[in-house]
Amino acid sequence: MTTYHVGYFVGSLSSTSVNRELSRVLIRLAPEELSFTEIPIGNLPLYSPDHDANYPPEAVALKDAIHRSQAILFVTPEYNRSIPGALKNAIDWASRPWGKNSFDHIPAAVIGASIGQIGTALAQQALRGVLSFCNARQMTAPEAYIQFNNTLFPGDGIVVDEAVKTFLADYMVEFRDHIARVLSVLPRQGRDAG
């Protein structure tokens, strides 16, 4: 059995992030062929091209974590109808300096949760545009806009509604299949599956 190493971003810095809880749910429901490592973004300074010639250690660690991953999962909230600043900052660091874009050809998926009914749809749309420019190989379907509440997601990676649980499990199966398809054509340099 092939194991795929997935790095994941939680777009919120909040200690009570509903998207962090969603990430726990997704990891719990994921096929056993996927292993996960969170890529932290909270300690990154603000990106500036002034640093391109001499990346700070936090940004080097970010890029190294992406390079050790065979795929990336973005679990993001929606702030003011767009991407949280911390997540955009991390993407800016990872995609620079010019010609050293860490997201080039990487299999990627986008999902998010909010208490509102549109479930991060606009943030995901904005993030997809950024990832397209970064040349990430995005899973385009199924889309997943999750409306979050504490009754449905009581904590510890548990979801109590069977229909939602099935949807999220199917989403992760689709992500595994997407990773396998992309890597069969565009293997990650320096990373072997298995």
Secondary structure, 3 states (H helix, E strand, C coil): CCCEEEEEEECCCCCCCHHHHHHHHHHHHCCCCEEEEECCCCCCCCCCHHHCCCCCHHHHHHHHHHHCCCEEEEECCCECCECCHHHHHHHHHHCCCCCCCCCCCCEEEEEEEECCCCCCHHHHHHHHHHHHHCCCEECCCCCCEEECCCCCCCECCECCCHHHHHHHHHHHHHHHHHHHHHHHHCCCCCCCCC
